[in-house]
């Protein structure tokens, strides 16, 4: 009898959400404590790359810190640029996002950003003189502007990069040993003060950071802040790791040749070292073109090949054991042609190029339809269902809006006056950073 009762009660609790007891306690806390948020923020924004969205758990967490790390030249800046471009293109015109690009490396040009799809006219660039303190000062000004004008617009800040952004003290220091550990201390302080405020005002930090070899000092081996980085770590101290909600590691995994793919590029292996939305430490592959950046189409193609849904070679075919439709089994194509078919079909063209000839778009639509269906099913079955993740939106839903799970509208906490008081006073922050004594280990040195 006891077991029968247990089976009846458990489903009811799961369906009912918060119990009356928890609701009552939360109400008392909200009234007595004031400026505090109880419900987790789970709104996400799509990256425009289906496989990446799936392993993210739907997309990048709004109002949080997203960080991509790798060795030099693997496409970190390109990826964040493309994500920002996708957000610009698919956001509601009435709530155009406020975009900030903080380029400490001075390594990108507007021409290159526009080539990757970004509308540079709608981006505020910060380049010369950038320091950690000045970046967060700029974020505070954006918050104040949002409050004063009662703007609901989301804010996206691309920070390129944490590793090469100095502190104010480092710029004026005469000796390197006088500022050892200062970046870790300053960054941790500003993240602690700002992350909650950024979440409340829907400001998402999209950060680039570098990988470096972990150096052990003394006899005892230093433990990494994140176990799965192995013998590598990232500049910025533990604050750079602990403050990040989604930490993506990228590595070069092979070359992609123009003869086969129609472009020169690389296969990039990704893995989330940290992720609040989906199981971490799962390897996946993305296709990277040196000219056009990361490709959603070719990343999906590689997934189908890896899962043996597509048989690749001189001619490609859908594997007969996964395709029940006889029309699918009959479709064959050369690798370097299908991207043209796919793009022409998606762009509503009436003709496309096949074997060097113009043909009606109807001839290639069976491939496009079959490809989309198999990609969607593969992501759902082999990534999301397999890892108990979140369902992805259909192509139509992604076209209409930024896809991803959306929670109930976040509750506004406190009045503008209270929110303004939560903003940092720049001068007091700098004084407190000087006074704050944080215990530093090897990872905090740079």
Secondary structure as the mmCIF struct_conf table of DSSP 4:
data_model
#
loop_
_struct_conf.conf_type_id
_struct_conf.id
_struct_conf.beg_label_comp_id
_struct_conf.beg_label_asym_id
_struct_conf.beg_label_seq_id
_struct_conf.end_label_comp_id
_struct_conf.end_label_asym_id
_struct_conf.end_label_seq_id
HELX_RH_AL_P HELX_RH_AL_P1 UNK A 2 UNK A 16
BEND BEND1 UNK A 18 UNK A 18
HELX_RH_AL_P HELX_RH_AL_P2 UNK A 20 UNK A 33
BEND BEND2 UNK A 35 UNK A 35
BEND BEND3 UNK A 39 UNK A 39
HELX_LH_PP_P HELX_LH_PP_P1 UNK A 40 UNK A 41
STRN STRN1 UNK A 44 UNK A 45
BEND BEND4 UNK A 48 UNK A 48
HELX_RH_AL_P HELX_RH_AL_P3 UNK A 50 UNK A 56
TURN_TY1_P TURN_TY1_P1 UNK A 57 UNK A 57
BEND BEND5 UNK A 58 UNK A 59
STRN STRN2 UNK A 60 UNK A 61
TURN_TY1_P TURN_TY1_P2 UNK A 62 UNK A 63
BEND BEND6 UNK A 64 UNK A 64
STRN STRN3 UNK A 65 UNK A 70
BEND BEND7 UNK A 71 UNK A 71
TURN_TY1_P TURN_TY1_P3 UNK A 72 UNK A 73
BEND BEND8 UNK A 74 UNK A 75
HELX_RH_AL_P HELX_RH_AL_P4 UNK A 76 UNK A 90
BEND BEND9 UNK A 91 UNK A 91
HELX_RH_3T_P HELX_RH_3T_P1 UNK A 93 UNK A 95
HELX_LH_PP_P HELX_LH_PP_P2 UNK A 96 UNK A 97
STRN STRN4 UNK A 98 UNK A 103
TURN_TY1_P TURN_TY1_P4 UNK A 104 UNK A 105
HELX_RH_AL_P HELX_RH_AL_P5 UNK A 110 UNK A 115
TURN_TY1_P TURN_TY1_P5 UNK A 116 UNK A 117
HELX_RH_3T_P HELX_RH_3T_P2 UNK A 120 UNK A 122
STRN STRN5 UNK A 123 UNK A 126
TURN_TY1_P TURN_TY1_P6 UNK A 128 UNK A 129
STRN STRN6 UNK A 131 UNK A 131
HELX_RH_AL_P HELX_RH_AL_P6 UNK A 132 UNK A 149
TURN_TY1_P TURN_TY1_P7 UNK A 150 UNK A 150
STRN STRN7 UNK A 155 UNK A 160
BEND BEND10 UNK A 162 UNK A 162
TURN_TY1_P TURN_TY1_P8 UNK A 163 UNK A 164
STRN STRN8 UNK A 166 UNK A 166
HELX_RH_AL_P HELX_RH_AL_P7 UNK A 168 UNK A 172
BEND BEND11 UNK A 174 UNK A 175
HELX_RH_3T_P HELX_RH_3T_P3 UNK A 176 UNK A 179
TURN_TY1_P TURN_TY1_P9 UNK A 180 UNK A 181
HELX_RH_AL_P HELX_RH_AL_P8 UNK A 182 UNK A 200
TURN_TY1_P TURN_TY1_P10 UNK A 201 UNK A 202
STRN STRN9 UNK A 203 UNK A 213
BEND BEND12 UNK A 218 UNK A 220
HELX_LH_PP_P HELX_LH_PP_P3 UNK A 221 UNK A 224
BEND BEND13 UNK A 225 UNK A 226
HELX_RH_3T_P HELX_RH_3T_P4 UNK A 227 UNK A 229
TURN_TY1_P TURN_TY1_P11 UNK A 230 UNK A 231
STRN STRN10 UNK A 232 UNK A 234
TURN_TY1_P TURN_TY1_P12 UNK A 235 UNK A 236
HELX_RH_AL_P HELX_RH_AL_P9 UNK A 237 UNK A 242
TURN_TY1_P TURN_TY1_P13 UNK A 243 UNK A 243
BEND BEND14 UNK A 245 UNK A 245
STRN STRN11 UNK A 246 UNK A 256
HELX_RH_AL_P HELX_RH_AL_P10 UNK A 258 UNK A 261
BEND BEND15 UNK A 262 UNK A 263
STRN STRN12 UNK A 265 UNK A 275
BEND BEND16 UNK A 276 UNK A 278
STRN STRN13 UNK A 284 UNK A 289
TURN_TY1_P TURN_TY1_P14 UNK A 290 UNK A 292
STRN STRN14 UNK A 293 UNK A 295
HELX_RH_AL_P HELX_RH_AL_P11 UNK A 296 UNK A 306
TURN_TY1_P TURN_TY1_P15 UNK A 307 UNK A 308
BEND BEND17 UNK A 309 UNK A 309
STRN STRN15 UNK A 310 UNK A 311
BEND BEND18 UNK A 313 UNK A 315
STRN STRN16 UNK A 316 UNK A 318
TURN_TY1_P TURN_TY1_P16 UNK A 320 UNK A 322
HELX_RH_AL_P HELX_RH_AL_P12 UNK A 326 UNK A 330
STRN STRN17 UNK A 332 UNK A 333
HELX_RH_AL_P HELX_RH_AL_P13 UNK A 335 UNK A 346
TURN_TY1_P TURN_TY1_P17 UNK A 347 UNK A 348
BEND BEND19 UNK A 350 UNK A 350
STRN STRN18 UNK A 351 UNK A 354
TURN_TY1_P TURN_TY1_P18 UNK A 355 UNK A 356
STRN STRN19 UNK A 357 UNK A 360
TURN_TY1_P TURN_TY1_P19 UNK A 361 UNK A 361
HELX_RH_AL_P HELX_RH_AL_P14 UNK A 362 UNK A 378
HELX_RH_PI_P HELX_RH_PI_P1 UNK A 379 UNK A 385
TURN_TY1_P TURN_TY1_P20 UNK A 386 UNK A 388
HELX_LH_PP_P HELX_LH_PP_P4 UNK A 390 UNK A 394
HELX_RH_AL_P HELX_RH_AL_P15 UNK A 395 UNK A 400
BEND BEND20 UNK A 401 UNK A 401
BEND BEND21 UNK A 404 UNK A 404
BEND BEND22 UNK A 408 UNK A 408
HELX_LH_PP_P HELX_LH_PP_P5 UNK A 409 UNK A 412
BEND BEND23 UNK A 414 UNK A 414
HELX_RH_AL_P HELX_RH_AL_P16 UNK A 416 UNK A 422
BEND BEND24 UNK A 423 UNK A 423
HELX_LH_PP_P HELX_LH_PP_P6 UNK A 424 UNK A 425
HELX_RH_AL_P HELX_RH_AL_P17 UNK A 426 UNK A 435
HELX_RH_3T_P HELX_RH_3T_P5 UNK A 442 UNK A 444
#
